[in-house]
């Protein structure tokens, strides 16, 4: 028969293992199921921190660098999204000042539409080499100096 001290240690060990398992599961998926709109680099950086360790985002992500209050986008770096492998909803990159889609290198699947539009200094999309599934529309529009799409 187990003594009380041994039983307490085993119970604490089981609780600790369940705690670690819960952290792993909760970091694998995140999101609200709705579309989050991000309008500047500061908010994108904060969003990236909030989903740190998340590989599947449940919902959509809309990066919109243009707002009526400001005339120029300050979204220049997509690396805060680098852990994401799957976005279950739409993914839009609109009116940003990114020169590449670096930071999306791990993205393999978008469950809704994928729109890249009005990114006037975007030159390459090589970061999309791992993207294999888009369940909705796929549209690149008005990215004036994008000349090659080898990333697809």
N, CA, C and O of each residue as an XYZ file, in Angstrom:
608
protein
N       0.831     -1.181      0.000
C       0.000      0.000      0.000
C       0.878      1.247      0.000
O       1.908      1.293      0.673
N       0.456      2.273     -0.772
C       1.216      3.504     -0.886
C       1.008      4.369      0.340
O      -0.100      4.493      0.863
N       2.111      4.969      0.789
C       1.946      5.885      1.909
C       1.486      7.242      1.389
O       1.528      7.491      0.184
N       1.058      8.097      2.266
C       0.469      9.387      1.895
C       1.468     10.267      1.155
O       1.094     10.946      0.199
N       2.725     10.271      1.574
C       3.746     11.098      0.935
C       3.962     10.669     -0.513
O       4.032     11.513     -1.406
N       4.067      9.374     -0.748
C       4.253      8.860     -2.110
C       3.038      9.176     -2.969
O       3.182      9.548     -4.134
N       1.857      9.034     -2.411
C       0.623      9.326     -3.141
C       0.553     10.807     -3.519
O       0.158     11.132     -4.638
N       0.927     11.703     -2.615
C       0.929     13.136     -2.894
C       1.913     13.486     -4.009
O       1.609     14.322     -4.859
N       3.067     12.866     -4.014
C       4.062     13.105     -5.058
C       3.515     12.653     -6.410
O       3.672     13.355     -7.409
N       2.883     11.503     -6.445
C       2.326     11.005     -7.707
C       1.198     11.908     -8.208
O       1.097     12.163     -9.409
N       0.365     12.384     -7.315
C      -0.723     13.278     -7.703
C      -0.152     14.588     -8.252
O      -0.620     15.090     -9.275
N       0.854     15.138     -7.576
C       1.471     16.370     -8.047
C       2.132     16.165     -9.415
O       2.071     17.048    -10.270
N       2.754     15.021     -9.619
C       3.383     14.709    -10.895
C       2.324     14.631    -12.010
O       2.535     15.153    -13.104
N       1.214     13.993    -11.735
C       0.127     13.891    -12.722
C      -0.421     15.273    -13.035
O      -0.661     15.583    -14.202
N      -0.624     16.102    -12.040
C      -1.120     17.463    -12.252
C      -0.121     18.264    -13.084
O      -0.514     19.003    -13.987
N       1.163     18.120    -12.783
C       2.193     18.827    -13.534
C       2.202     18.382    -15.000
O       2.317     19.225    -15.889
N       2.088     17.113    -15.263
C       2.065     16.592    -16.633
C       0.832     17.122    -17.368
O       0.930     17.522    -18.528
N      -0.310     17.128    -16.713
C      -1.524     17.679    -17.333
C      -1.369     19.167    -17.617
O      -1.837     19.650    -18.649
N      -0.724     19.896    -16.722
C      -0.467     21.319    -16.930
C       0.391     21.530    -18.170
O       0.066     22.370    -19.009
N       1.482     20.778    -18.299
C       2.347     20.895    -19.477
C       1.609     20.525    -20.749
O       1.782     21.184    -21.774
N       0.791     19.485    -20.705
C       0.017     19.075    -21.871
C      -0.944     20.181    -22.277
O      -1.104     20.454    -23.466
N      -1.587     20.821    -21.304
C      -2.521     21.909    -21.575
C      -1.816     23.089    -22.234
O      -2.362     23.691    -23.159
N      -0.621     23.428    -21.777
C       0.143     24.512    -22.391
C       0.453     24.170    -23.838
O       0.298     25.020    -24.715
N       0.880     22.963    -24.104
C       1.207     22.542    -25.462
C      -0.013     22.619    -26.369
O       0.075     23.143    -27.479
N      -1.133     22.112    -25.917
C      -2.347     22.125    -26.721
C      -2.828     23.552    -26.947
O      -3.222     23.893    -28.062
N      -2.805     24.385    -25.927
C      -3.320     25.738    -26.071
C      -2.441     26.591    -26.971
O      -2.937     27.530    -27.593
N      -1.158     26.293    -27.057
C      -0.279     27.063    -27.927
C      -0.323     26.569    -29.364
O       0.087     27.297    -30.268
N      -0.794     25.392    -29.599
C      -0.852     24.882    -30.959
C      -1.945     25.582    -31.755
O      -1.799     25.776    -32.962
N      -3.038     25.963    -31.096
C      -4.135     26.647    -31.759
C      -4.485     27.913    -30.995
O      -4.396     27.967    -29.768
N      -4.883     28.926    -31.745
C      -5.308     30.176    -31.131
C      -6.267     30.871    -32.087
O      -6.463     30.417    -33.214
N      -6.848     31.945    -31.652
C      -7.757     32.715    -32.502
C      -9.163     32.715    -31.963
O      -9.517     31.940    -31.074
N      -9.958     33.608    -32.528
C     -11.326     33.809    -32.046
C     -12.369     33.258    -32.995
O     -13.546     33.173    -32.646
N     -11.950     32.884    -34.193
C     -12.901     32.452    -35.199
C     -13.374     33.584    -36.075
O     -14.004     33.343    -37.105
N     -13.082     34.834    -35.689
C     -13.467     35.989    -36.506
C     -12.215     36.580    -37.161
O     -11.110     36.075    -36.963
N     -12.391     37.640    -37.931
C     -11.271     38.288    -38.610
C     -10.694     39.373    -37.706
O     -11.422     40.237    -37.215
N      -9.396     39.321    -37.495
C      -8.698     40.381    -36.773
C      -8.081     41.308    -37.816
O      -7.458     40.848    -38.773
N      -8.259     42.623    -37.628
C      -7.689     43.617    -38.536
C      -6.542     44.318    -37.837
O      -6.688     44.809    -36.717
N      -5.401     44.362    -38.503
C      -4.192     44.962    -37.951
C      -3.773     46.090    -38.887
O      -3.597     45.872    -40.086
N      -3.613     47.303    -38.340
C      -3.371     48.476    -39.170
C      -1.968     49.073    -39.072
O      -1.658     50.012    -39.804
N      -1.111     48.557    -38.188
C       0.232     49.125    -38.098
C       1.214     48.087    -37.551
O       0.819     47.046    -37.025
N       2.487     48.398    -37.691
C       3.522     47.453    -37.290
C       3.503     47.187    -35.793
O       3.723     46.055    -35.362
N       3.246     48.204    -35.006
C       3.195     48.036    -33.551
C       2.119     47.006    -33.167
O       2.359     46.130    -32.337
N       0.946     47.123    -33.776
C      -0.129     46.173    -33.491
C       0.204     44.775    -34.017
O      -0.148     43.774    -33.394
N       0.885     44.711    -35.170
C       1.294     43.409    -35.700
C       2.308     42.748    -34.774
O       2.237     41.543    -34.529
N       3.247     43.531    -34.262
C       4.224     42.988    -33.314
C       3.539     42.477    -32.054
O       3.877     41.403    -31.556
N       2.575     43.241    -31.533
C       1.837     42.824    -30.332
C       1.008     41.572    -30.618
O       0.927     40.672    -29.782
N       0.397     41.520    -31.792
C      -0.378     40.346    -32.184
C       0.536     39.119    -32.249
O       0.185     38.044    -31.761
N       1.700     39.293    -32.851
C       2.661     38.196    -32.934
C       3.057     37.674    -31.560
O       3.195     36.467    -31.361
N       3.237     38.579    -30.626
C       3.561     38.174    -29.252
C       2.391     37.416    -28.632
O       2.593     36.430    -27.923
N       1.179     37.872    -28.896
C       0.002     37.239    -28.291
C      -0.256     35.837    -28.838
O      -0.889     35.023    -28.166
N       0.224     35.544    -30.045
C       0.025     34.206    -30.625
C       1.328     33.411    -30.649
O       1.447     32.420    -31.369
N       2.283     33.845    -29.872
C       3.587     33.172    -29.826
C       3.410     31.676    -29.572
O       2.725     31.276    -28.630
N       4.019     30.870    -30.398
C       3.920     29.426    -30.259
C       2.713     28.826    -30.953
O       2.573     27.605    -31.013
N       1.851     29.663    -31.473
C       0.645     29.197    -32.149
C       0.989     28.799    -33.576
O       1.636     29.564    -34.291
N       0.569     27.618    -33.997
C       0.801     27.190    -35.374
C      -0.469     27.254    -36.215
O      -0.393     27.369    -37.438
N      -1.631     27.181    -35.576
C      -2.914     27.269    -36.277
C      -3.705     28.439    -35.712
O      -4.015     28.471    -34.521
N      -4.029     29.400    -36.573
C      -4.850     30.522    -36.154
C      -6.271     30.276    -36.634
O      -6.519     30.174    -37.836
N      -7.202     30.180    -35.698
C      -8.603     29.946    -36.021
C      -9.276     31.289    -36.245
O      -9.566     32.023    -35.300
N      -9.517     31.596    -37.505
C     -10.100     32.876    -37.884
C      -9.326     33.451    -39.048
O      -8.523     32.762    -39.677
N      -9.573     34.724    -39.331
C      -8.908     35.398    -40.425
C      -7.999     36.500    -39.919
O      -8.164     36.997    -38.805
N      -7.031     36.879    -40.756
C      -6.102     37.957    -40.429
C      -6.090     38.922    -41.602
O      -5.837     38.534    -42.743
N      -6.368     40.185    -41.306
C      -6.372     41.226    -42.326
C      -5.325     42.276    -41.941
O      -5.496     43.011    -40.969
N      -4.246     42.334    -42.713
C      -3.230     43.354    -42.519
C      -3.565     44.489    -43.471
O      -3.475     44.325    -44.688
N      -3.950     45.634    -42.933
C      -4.371     46.767    -43.753
C      -3.554     47.978    -43.339
O      -3.847     48.626    -42.334
N      -2.531     48.274    -44.120
C      -1.624     49.364    -43.776
C      -2.174     50.749    -44.012
O      -1.619     51.718    -43.496
N      -3.245     50.880    -44.773
C      -3.793     52.206    -45.064
C      -5.016     52.471    -44.209
O      -5.931     51.650    -44.139
N      -5.023     53.598    -43.576
C      -6.210     54.083    -42.888
C      -6.368     55.557    -43.256
O      -5.381     56.196    -43.619
N      -7.563     56.113    -43.176
C      -7.752     57.530    -43.523
C      -6.898     58.473    -42.678
O      -6.547     59.561    -43.135
N      -6.562     58.070    -41.458
C      -5.781     58.931    -40.572
C      -4.336     59.051    -41.005
O      -3.687     60.060    -40.727
N      -3.824     58.040    -41.681
C      -2.428     58.097    -42.116
C      -2.366     57.765    -43.602
O      -3.158     56.977    -44.118
N      -1.442     58.363    -44.245
C      -1.344     58.196    -45.697
C      -0.320     57.132    -46.094
O      -0.321     56.668    -47.235
N       0.541     56.747    -45.178
C       1.602     55.812    -45.491
C       1.601     54.683    -44.480
O       1.449     54.911    -43.280
N       1.771     53.469    -44.969
C       1.792     52.303    -44.095
C       3.119     52.204    -43.354
O       4.169     52.572    -43.879
N       3.053     51.709    -42.143
C       4.295     51.387    -41.451
C       4.422     49.884    -41.227
O       5.289     49.446    -40.470
N       3.574     49.089    -41.872
C       3.727     47.635    -41.809
C       4.821     47.259    -42.797
O       4.627     47.314    -44.011
N       5.972     46.878    -42.258
C       7.139     46.590    -43.089
C       7.716     45.201    -42.841
O       8.628     44.776    -43.550
N       7.198     44.493    -41.845
C       7.829     43.255    -41.412
C       6.761     42.255    -40.973
O       6.023     42.507    -40.020
N       6.683     41.127    -41.668
C       5.675     40.113    -41.337
C       6.213     39.011    -40.417
O       5.521     38.023    -40.168
N       7.422     39.170    -39.920
C       8.013     38.121    -39.086
C       7.219     37.796    -37.812
O       7.357     36.683    -37.305
N       6.393     38.707    -37.265
C       5.590     38.307    -36.108
C       4.634     37.147    -36.398
O       4.107     36.536    -35.468
N       4.406     36.839    -37.672
C       3.508     35.742    -38.046
C       4.279     34.457    -38.366
O       3.696     33.492    -38.861
N       5.573     34.442    -38.087
C       6.442     33.362    -38.564
C       6.116     31.980    -38.017
O       6.470     30.987    -38.653
N       5.466     31.871    -36.883
C       5.137     30.545    -36.334
C       3.916     29.921    -37.007
O       3.708     28.711    -36.916
N       3.115     30.737    -37.676
C       1.862     30.230    -38.241
C       2.091     29.276    -39.412
O       2.858     29.551    -40.334
N       1.401     28.157    -39.334
C       1.385     27.188    -40.427
C       0.023     27.183    -41.114
O      -0.069     26.938    -42.317
N      -1.025     27.452    -40.354
C      -2.388     27.420    -40.883
C      -3.169     28.617    -40.380
O      -3.124     28.961    -39.198
N      -3.889     29.249    -41.305
C      -4.880     30.271    -40.972
C      -6.199     29.716    -41.491
O      -6.337     29.480    -42.692
N      -7.166     29.503    -40.610
C      -8.398     28.819    -41.028
C      -9.341     29.716    -41.821
O     -10.202     29.217    -42.545
N      -9.192     31.026    -41.695
C     -10.044     31.964    -42.418
C      -9.282     32.655    -43.519
O      -8.352     32.091    -44.096
N      -9.682     33.890    -43.814
C      -9.029     34.666    -44.865
C      -7.692     35.208    -44.380
O      -7.456     35.347    -43.180
N      -6.828     35.510    -45.333
C      -5.572     36.188    -45.029
C      -5.359     37.258    -46.080
O      -5.224     36.961    -47.267
N      -5.329     38.508    -45.634
C      -5.177     39.641    -46.541
C      -3.937     40.433    -46.157
O      -3.671     40.665    -44.978
N      -3.182     40.843    -47.171
C      -2.045     41.747    -46.999
C      -2.325     42.928    -47.924
O      -2.118     42.842    -49.135
N      -2.798     44.030    -47.345
C      -3.271     45.181    -48.115
C      -2.495     46.443    -47.758
O      -2.301     46.752    -46.582
N      -2.055     47.165    -48.777
C      -1.500     48.506    -48.581
C      -0.368     48.552    -47.553
O      -0.322     49.451    -46.713
N       0.530     47.591    -47.623
C       1.658     47.582    -46.699
C       2.908     48.104    -47.398
O       2.900     48.358    -48.603
N       3.970     48.259    -46.635
C       5.272     48.618    -47.187
C       6.248     47.458    -47.029
O       7.426     47.672    -46.740
N       5.768     46.241    -47.214
C       6.669     45.090    -47.187
C       7.317     44.952    -48.563
O       6.677     45.191    -49.587
N       8.583     44.567    -48.574
C       9.265     44.304    -49.838
C       9.210     42.823    -50.186
O       9.426     42.431    -51.333
N       8.917     42.009    -49.179
C       8.770     40.568    -49.395
C       7.749     40.041    -48.395
O       7.306     40.762    -47.502
N       7.393     38.799    -48.557
C       6.461     38.168    -47.614
C       7.223     37.321    -46.596
O       6.664     36.398    -46.005
N       8.492     37.639    -46.396
C       9.300     36.967    -45.373
C       8.567     37.049    -44.044
O       8.030     38.093    -43.673
N       8.556     35.952    -43.352
C       7.783     35.837    -42.120
C       6.619     34.882    -42.312
O       6.020     34.409    -41.346
N       6.304     34.603    -43.575
C       5.226     33.652    -43.885
C       5.803     32.320    -44.363
O       5.088     31.503    -44.943
N       7.075     32.109    -44.123
C       7.785     30.933    -44.622
C       7.189     29.615    -44.143
O       7.292     28.611    -44.848
N       6.577     29.589    -42.983
C       6.009     28.349    -42.438
C       4.548     28.137    -42.810
O       3.975     27.092    -42.503
N       3.946     29.113    -43.463
C       2.530     29.029    -43.809
C       2.310     27.957    -44.876
O       2.897     28.010    -45.958
N       1.454     26.985    -44.553
C       1.162     25.897    -45.495
C      -0.278     25.909    -45.971
O      -0.580     25.344    -47.022
N      -1.188     26.548    -45.211
C      -2.601     26.455    -45.550
C      -3.361     27.706    -45.128
O      -3.178     28.229    -44.028
N      -4.229     28.177    -46.045
C      -5.162     29.268    -45.739
C      -6.550     28.735    -46.050
O      -6.821     28.327    -47.179
N      -7.426     28.736    -45.061
C      -8.741     28.132    -45.205
C      -9.757     28.991    -45.922
O     -10.771     28.478    -46.396
N      -9.510     30.280    -46.012
C     -10.405     31.184    -46.740
C      -9.656     31.773    -47.913
O      -8.759     31.136    -48.465
N     -10.011     32.963    -48.292
C      -9.323     33.615    -49.393
C      -7.973     34.175    -48.982
O      -7.727     34.462    -47.811
N      -7.102     34.322    -49.977
C      -5.776     34.891    -49.772
C      -5.647     36.058    -50.748
O      -5.652     35.858    -51.963
N      -5.531     37.279    -50.216
C      -5.480     38.485    -51.023
C      -4.213     39.264    -50.694
O      -3.938     39.558    -49.531
N      -3.444     39.596    -51.732
C      -2.267     40.444    -51.596
C      -2.463     41.587    -52.585
O      -2.386     41.389    -53.798
N      -2.718     42.784    -52.061
C      -3.142     43.887    -52.929
C      -2.552     45.219    -52.476
O      -2.434     45.490    -51.281
N      -2.185     46.046    -53.459
C      -1.713     47.414    -53.224
C      -0.475     47.480    -52.342
O      -0.350     48.375    -51.505
N       0.429     46.544    -52.525
C       1.706     46.548    -51.814
C       2.749     47.026    -52.820
O       3.387     46.221    -53.500
N       2.914     48.340    -52.905
C       3.615     48.959    -54.020
C       5.112     48.681    -54.061
O       5.732     48.868    -55.108
N       5.713     48.244    -52.963
C       7.150     47.942    -53.008
C       7.431     46.460    -52.800
O       8.577     46.079    -52.563
N       6.416     45.628    -52.884
C       6.591     44.179    -52.795
C       7.336     43.700    -54.044
O       6.887     43.925    -55.168
N       8.473     43.041    -53.837
C       9.275     42.587    -54.979
C       9.272     41.081    -55.155
O       9.450     40.591    -56.271
N       9.071     40.330    -54.066
C       9.050     38.873    -54.232
C       8.164     38.205    -53.196
O       7.872     38.753    -52.133
N       7.755     37.010    -53.549
C       6.874     36.233    -52.672
C       7.473     34.849    -52.388
O       6.758     33.877    -52.143
N       8.799     34.797    -52.429
C       9.501     33.524    -52.225
C       9.147     32.857    -50.899
O       9.274     31.640    -50.767
N       8.710     33.630    -49.930
C       8.374     33.068    -48.619
C       7.182     32.119    -48.669
O       6.925     31.404    -47.700
N       6.453     32.100    -49.776
C       5.264     31.245    -49.877
C       5.569     29.855    -50.428
O       4.652     29.132    -50.817
N       6.816     29.482    -50.466
C       7.198     28.177    -51.032
C       6.504     26.996    -50.357
O       6.265     25.976    -51.002
N       6.181     27.115    -49.081
C       5.547     26.007    -48.357
C       4.026     26.030    -48.428
O       3.373     25.093    -47.967
N       3.459     27.080    -48.995
C       2.003     27.200    -49.088
C       1.469     26.197    -50.112
O       1.771     26.293    -51.302
N       0.686     25.249    -49.648
C       0.183     24.193    -50.533
C      -1.330     24.192    -50.676
O      -1.854     23.614    -51.628
N      -2.051     24.831    -49.743
C      -3.508     24.769    -49.770
C      -4.116     26.140    -49.518
O      -3.802     26.805    -48.531
N      -4.992     26.549    -50.429
C      -5.817     27.740    -50.240
C      -7.230     27.307    -50.600
O      -7.497     26.956    -51.749
N      -8.128     27.329    -49.640
C      -9.477     26.807    -49.864
C     -10.428     27.816    -50.494
O     -11.517     27.443    -50.931
N     -10.042     29.066    -50.548
C     -10.896     30.091    -51.146
C     -10.199     30.740    -52.320
O      -9.418     30.098    -53.021
N     -10.481     32.007    -52.533
C      -9.877     32.742    -53.640
C      -8.397     33.003    -53.380
O      -7.933     32.983    -52.240
N      -7.674     33.245    -54.465
C      -6.248     33.549    -54.409
C      -6.003     34.682    -55.383
O      -6.054     34.480    -56.596
N      -5.736     35.882    -54.863
C      -5.678     37.056    -55.714
C      -4.489     37.937    -55.354
O      -4.310     38.332    -54.202
N      -3.682     38.235    -56.368
C      -2.625     39.232    -56.271
C      -3.039     40.374    -57.191
O      -3.310     40.149    -58.371
N      -3.091     41.591    -56.666
C      -3.577     42.710    -57.465
C      -2.845     43.993    -57.094
O      -2.668     44.302    -55.915
N      -2.421     44.739    -58.115
C      -1.865     46.070    -57.940
C      -0.625     46.089    -57.045
O      -0.448     47.003    -56.241
N       0.211     45.100    -57.185
C       1.518     45.062    -56.525
C       2.511     45.446    -57.624
O       3.091     44.580    -58.278
N       2.695     46.736    -57.817
C       3.260     47.298    -59.038
C       4.639     46.801    -59.437
O       4.908     46.680    -60.632
N       5.530     46.504    -58.487
C       6.861     46.078    -58.910
C       7.116     44.586    -58.692
O       8.243     44.120    -58.859
N       6.096     43.848    -58.326
C       6.227     42.404    -58.221
C       6.338     41.841    -59.627
O       5.402     41.933    -60.422
N       7.493     41.259    -59.926
C       7.731     40.800    -61.292
C       7.796     39.291    -61.426
O       7.625     38.764    -62.524
N       8.039     38.594    -60.343
C       8.098     37.145    -60.442
C       7.343     36.518    -59.291
O       7.282     37.065    -58.190
N       6.787     35.394    -59.559
C       6.020     34.692    -58.532
C       6.575     33.284    -58.344
O       5.829     32.313    -58.225
N       7.915     33.199    -58.320
C       8.574     31.909    -58.141
C       8.226     31.261    -56.814
O       8.371     30.047    -56.668
N       7.773     32.036    -55.852
C       7.444     31.503    -54.543
C       6.243     30.592    -54.546
O       5.939     29.972    -53.527
N       5.554     30.496    -55.656
C       4.376     29.642    -55.721
C       4.754     28.371    -56.405
O       3.914     27.488    -56.576
